[in-house]
Amino acid sequence: MLLGFAAVMGLLWGSFLNVVIYRVPRGMSVVRPPSHCTSCKKPIRPWQNIPLFGYIFLRGKTACCGAKLSPRYPLVELIGGVLGVAIMQVNILQSSSALSLGRGAAIWAANFTLALGMVAAAFIDLEHMIIPLSISIGGAVLGVATSSFRDLAFTDSLIGAAVGFVAVWLPFDFLYRKLRGKTGMAMGDAFLVMLAGAWFGWKGAVFALMAGALQGTLFAIVTMIVGGKLEEPEAVKKEREEILAEIAALPEGEREEAMREYEESDPLAQEAGDGAMQARIAFGPFLCLAILEYLFFGQLLMDLIIYRGNT
């Protein structure tokens, strides 16, 4: 019964995640207007919004205008359902300590919220190469507030958050800016590692940063080996073109200053150079994956590291 409940809730909230992924980076409300076709703007009927089944019944096209639906929609819904069940199984039913119904429900809700946030952040970063602060900072606050759920002291949660942020901000923003005159890495990644520290302490922050970097590097290497290309998303290119057009429309006296501020503040201000070493990939999805890995296997991973260190 509990696993069935978790699956249904996961599918439903996975459907809502699609709204978040589409609207948040565009500055739209996730509440209003109600769900509608992104092509012709007509409202979507309730039965068409049933997770997974709506996409199957519609055969991957909208009922109103026949526009093709992105396979991302059922994929995110399925991920939500799988995560809901996995959290219930691993974090609740297999918990080493006896949990009351109320505490178990609270832990599941907190962990599930974290998982949903990571899925949303990963897909948004893949398309727009940004990580909304509402997800990273909001998730960090939730991590501190629920630290007792993970037998983590409140102060250890705060220290972990600080370590996570500084580990990215100090070398990739502060020192890089001193040396090169501009930021070297989007601060969304720093806030995401801060979230990992808030949830799992400084060990979780270090794991997220190291595991994320390793997985991102392996992805880039495998992509190049199989002949794939590491390219910026089209949304990033379009946004850059729009910003440059706005700067070009400014009076001549303001244009140079606006361009300088833009290049100093945004690591994506200039197009990536040619060659694998200059290619850009979104780092957020790999950080999100590492955070989810620690959520499910953190204790096992730390036990393995400690065991290997003692042998």
Sequence and secondary structure as in RCSB ss.txt:
>XXXX:A:sequence
MLLGFAAVMGLLWGSFLNVVIYRVPRGMSVVRPPSHCTSCKKPIRPWQNIPLFGYIFLRGKTACCGAKLSPRYPL
VELIGGVLGVAIMQVNILQSSSALSLGRGAAIWAANFTLALGMVAAAFIDLEHMIIPLSISIGGAVLGVATSSFR
DLAFTDSLIGAAVGFVAVWLPFDFLYRKLRGKTGMAMGDAFLVMLAGAWFGWKGAVFALMAGALQGTLFAIVTMI
VGGKLEEPEAVKKEREEILAEIAALPEGEREEAMREYEESDPLAQEAGDGAMQARIAFGPFLCLAILEYLFFGQL
LMDLIIYRGNT
>XXXX:A:secstr
 HHHHHHHHHHHHHHHHHHHHHHGGGT  SSSS SB TTT  B  GGGGSTTHHHHHTTTB TTT  B  THHHH
HHHHHHHHHHHHIIIIIIT SS   HHHHHHHHHHHHHHHHHHHHHHHHHHHHS   HHHHHHHHHHHHHTGGGG
T  HHHHHHHHHHHHHHHHIIIIIIHHHHHSS SS HHHHHHHHHHHHHHHHHHHHHHHHHHHHHHHHHHHHHHH
TT      HHHHHHHHHHHHHHHTS HHHHHHHHHHHHHH TTSS   SSGGG    SHHHHHHHHHHHHHHHHH
HHHHHHHHHH 
